[in-house]
């Protein structure tokens, strides 16, 4: 900072590592190269830098390993490899779940795995009902982090006999008539989000975050929300949006405590500051980052703003509070 102010704390941020011990490949549309094996080296670059910077914690925004691990029967091995890299750092790592977590593991397995980081919240909340993987905690006095479960309502994140799965099938079939629901509907625009690899937030989760933010308003806290799926159409390609993004936006905009929403999923990244002054940041994905570059950031949190210092594909940003 030019005025010499010291940050209250700092944290690391990274998304879409998608590690697999396989040869390089292409994305779903076959338009971008994916560097599966090298993603672990880019994670290593990040953890070393965070160690030097003495960050308070790290937020991993989902898709920690790639779905190809499932077909190679290497899901557990790949997860152990990536978790091993994170554990070399002294900082607590808080994990968000993305679609690739559910390609590799069922919800019950994830809840019993190292990817369930809710216990690290300490002074925050336990998981809410119905195995919804969402929790909140305070990384420092006056600040609060909220982690969301963007696959609470989904096909890939719920058992086929569950009500949420059945509702998800009905929703997708109303908007997408393709035999393969991973292909977006023929309509352009926001309808493209109705694909199998996305999901949404249940009423229970929306009510929960509304209560969390109401309390944060009363305490005059600054809140950053984390999700695998973005929720603002100007911060991502429409095909990567949460199904009911409008419902989540409506909750966020009602609370003056919310300053930032960080997500992954869209490997190209994105940024938009909405009419409420909330910064919507979509992080560029590690998996499509060349070996000679990087894709991680460190966020320095001050009393009046946050400063994102990016590395490689991630650019610097000054995030003034609303």
N, C-alpha and C positions, 0 to 999 in steps of 0.2 A: 504493500500500500504506500502511496506517495506521502501520506501524512504520518507514516511510521506506526500506525495502529497495528496491534497484534491480533491475529484471529483468536476467536474463542476456542475453536478446535478445527480439525480438518478430517476429511474422510476420503477413501478411495472409491472409485466407481468403475465398473467394467460390465460388458454385456456380450452375450452370444459367443462364448468361447467355442462351444461345439466340438470339443476334442474327440478325436478317434485316431487310433493307430493304423491308419489306412492311407493310401495314396491320395493325392489331390484330386478333386472332382469339380463338378459344376453345381450351381444352385438349381432349384426346382424348375425354373424357366430356361435353364441352360444358357444363361447370359452372363454369369459371373463365376469366376474361379473360386473354389473353396480350398483353404489350406489346412486340412484336418490335423495332420501330424504336427505342423509348425505352430498351431495355436497354443500348445503348452509352453513353447519358448516365449511367445508374446505375453502369456500370463506370468512367466518367470520374470520378464523385464518389468512388468507392473509391480509384482510383489517386492522386488528389490528396491524399486524407487519408493514405494510406500514405506518400506522399512527405513530408508534413509530419511524420509520426511516425518516419520513417527506419527502416522495418521492414527486417529482415535479408533476408527473401525473401517470396514470395507463393505460396500453393497455390491453383490453379484446379482445382476438383473435377469438371470434365467438363461436356459439353454446351455448349461454348463458342459454337457457332453452331447454328441450327435446321435440322432436316431439310428444311424447305421450300426452303432454298437450292438443294438438288439439283434439284428440279423447275423452278426458275427459272434454272438454269444460272449461279448466282451463288456457288457454294461457295468458290472461290478468292478472289473479291472480298470476300466477307463475312469470311473468315478474315483476310485482309490488314488489313481495317478494325479488327478486334478486337485482333489482334497489335500493330497500330500504337498502339493505346491503351495496352496493357501496356508497350510499349517506351519510352513517355514516362517511365516510372519507372526509377530507378537499380537497383531490386531485381531479383534473379533471379526468374523466374516458373517454377514447376514445374507441369506440366500432367498431370492425370489424364484418361483417356479414358472417355467415356460413350457411350451408344447413338447420340446425334446425331452424334458424330464418325464413326461407322461408317455412318450414313445418307448422309453426304457423301463419305466417302473410304474406300478399301480399306486394309487393314492396311499393305501395302507402301508406299502413298502417305503414310500417317501417320508411318511410321518415318523417311521422308525429309523430313518437314515440320518447321516450327517447333514443332509440338506434341510432338515428341520432345525432351524436355528432359533426357534422361538424361546428356548430356554436361556439364550444369551441376552434376552431383553432385560432381565433382572427387574428393573423398576417399571416395566411396562405391563402389558396385559397377557393373559394366557390366550391360547387359540379360542376362537369363538365356536359355536355349535356346528354340528353336522360336518366335522372334519374340514372346516373351512380354514385354509392355511393363510391367515391374516393376523397380524399382531402389530403392536405399537410400543415404542419405548422412547425415553428421553436420553439422547447422547450427551447432553450438557444442560444445566439449568437454563430455562427459557427457550428450549428447542425440543422439537418432537419429530420422530420419524415414524411413518406408517407404511407397513408392507401389505400389499393387496394380493388376493388370490384371483387372478384374471381367468382361471379355468374352473372356478367354483360352479358355474353353469357351462357345461361343454359336453361334447361327445367323448373326447379323449381323456378328460379328467374325472369322469364319473363312471360307475359300474352300469352296465346295460339295464339292470333291473331297477335302477333308481329313478325317482321322479324327475330329478334334474336332467338326467340323460334323456328321458322321454320328452321333456319339454324342449330340450335342445334339438332333438330330431325334428320335432314339429316346427320349430322356429326356422331351422335351415331349409326344410322342404317348402315352407311358405315363400322363401326368398331365393332359393337356388334349386333349379330343376335338373342340374347335371347329375348323371349317374355316379360320378366321382365327386363327392362334396368337397374335396380339396381344390377343385377347379372353381374359380369364381363365377357367379352368374353372368349372363351375357350383357346385362345392363351395366352401364358405366357409373362412375361416381361412388357414393357411399355404400351402395348395395354390394359392392365387391367384398365388403368385410364379412359377409355371411358364408364363411368357409369353415371346414372342419378343423383347421389348424388354429383357429381363433376360439374365443370363448367370451364369457361375460360375468357380471357380478349379480349375485342373488339379492333379493329384497333384504334378507338377513344381514348381508354384508354392507349394503347401502345404509341401512339403519344404524349398524355398528359404527361405520366411519362418521356418520352424521353426529353420533353421540360423542365420539372421540374428539371431533373438531369443535363441537360446542364447548366442551370442557377446555380445549386449548384456547378458544376465544376468550373464555372467562379468565384464564391464567395469563393471557397476552403472550402466548408462545408463538414461535415461528415454526411452521410445519412443512416438512418435505414429504411427499408421498411417492412410493416406489411401486412399480408394476411391470410385469413383462410386456403387456400390451399397452400401447399408447391410447390416449382418450381424446386427443384433440386432432381433428382432421387436417389442420394446417401444420402439424408437426410430424406427419407421417404420410406414406402412401395409404390410400383408403383400404387396400387389401390387408393392412396390418392393424386396423382399428379393432378395439373391443366391440362386441356386438351391441351392447347397450351403453355406448360411450356417452350418449346424451344424458342418461340418468346420472352417471358419475360426475359429469361436468356440472350438472345442476346442483349437486351436493357441494362440490368444491367451491363454486362461485358464491355460495351462500355464506361462506365462512372467511372472515378477514384474516384468520391465522394462517391460511395456506399461501405459501410463497413459491413453491416449485413442485412439479410433477415430473419424475424421471422414469423413463421406460427404455426397453430394448426392442427386439423382434424385427424391426425394419433396419436391415444391415447398412442402409445408406445414411441413416441418421436423420435428424430434423430438429428444428427449433421454432418456437412461436411464443410470443407473449400475448395473452388474451386480454379482453377488455376489462377483466378484473385485476390485471397486473400479475397474474400467475404465469410463471415461466414453465413452458412445456418443452422438455429436452428429451429427444430420442437419441440414444447413443449408437454410434457406428459399431457394427459387429466385428469382433475379433476374427471370426471364421473367414471373412472375406477381405482380410487385411494382409497385404503382401509381407513376406518375411523380412524385408528391409524397412518396414514401417512399424507402427504401433497403434493401439486403440484402447486407451485407458485414460482416466483423468483423476485429478486430485481436486477436491472442493474445499476451499478455505472459507470458513464460516465466521463472519463478523457480526457486530451488533446491528449494522444497517444494511448489509448486503452479503451475498456469497460470491466468491470468485472461483470459476472453474478454470483450472490450468490443464489444458489438454495435451496429449502426447500423440504424435503421428496424425492419424485421420481426424482426431477429435480436436476441435478448435477451442481457443480460450473464449470465455464469456464472463461478463460482469452481470450479476443477477441482483438488481436492486429490489428491495422488498416493496410490496405494494403500499 
